[in-house]
Amino acid sequence: MSPNLPVGLTKDAGWQVGVSRTVPTELQRVWTALTSPEGLAAWLGPGATPDPQAGAPYEAADGTSGEMRSWRERDRLRATRLVPGEDHETTIQVTVSTTPTGTRIGLHQERMASQEERSRMRNHWKAVADELARVLAAG
């Protein structure tokens, strides 16, 4: 990233934001939760149930749509995201990795159009991460 760019703005991928949480839970359980209908709803939107293959389309109940770009078992999920009323598509990625205290869940979004959108989505992804951590802690 160039030192002349504001925080969150990249030269090639527009505005981006990332949020992570570490949960005291085994990676396989986290992966299963993230790819369950409830987990997919948390990060893609309610009703989104894409096939686990590159190119598979999805649509959420609110009209948010996109396509899966990658689905690497127990590692990462990457998809495009187009929200109704917006004029641009973004890319979102969910990653999981084992840590000494559990599993790290990473949520990342890029190709946003403005600093305001980045700020709004940062709050959104924090809420998603908190909800995922709460659900996993509850067992």
TAMO-V66802 format. One record per backbone hydrogen bond with DSSP energy under -0.5 kcal/mol. CO is the residue of the C=O (numbers start at 1). NH is the residue of the N-H. Records with the same first field share a line. If there is no record, write none. Layout:
CO: NH + NH
This chain:
2: 5
6: 9
8: 10 + 16
13: 111
14: 10
15: 112
17: 109
19: 107
21: 23 + 105
23: 25 + 103
26: 29 + 30
27: 31
28: 32
29: 33
30: 34
31: 35
33: 36 + 39
36: 40
37: 41
38: 42
39: 43
40: 44 + 45
41: 45
45: 48
46: 61
47: 49
51: 53
53: 56
56: 68
58: 66
60: 63
64: 60
65: 82
66: 58
67: 80
68: 55
70: 78
71: 73
72: 75 + 76
75: 96
76: 72
77: 94
78: 69 + 70
79: 92
81: 90
82: 65
83: 86
90: 81
91: 110
92: 79
93: 108
94: 77
95: 106
97: 104
99: 102
102: 99
103: 23
104: 97 + 106
105: 21
106: 95
107: 19
108: 93
109: 17
110: 91
112: 15
114: 118
115: 119
116: 120
117: 121
118: 122
119: 123
120: 124
121: 125
122: 126
123: 127
124: 128
125: 129
126: 130
127: 131
128: 132
129: 133
130: 134
131: 135
132: 136
133: 137
134: 138
135: 139
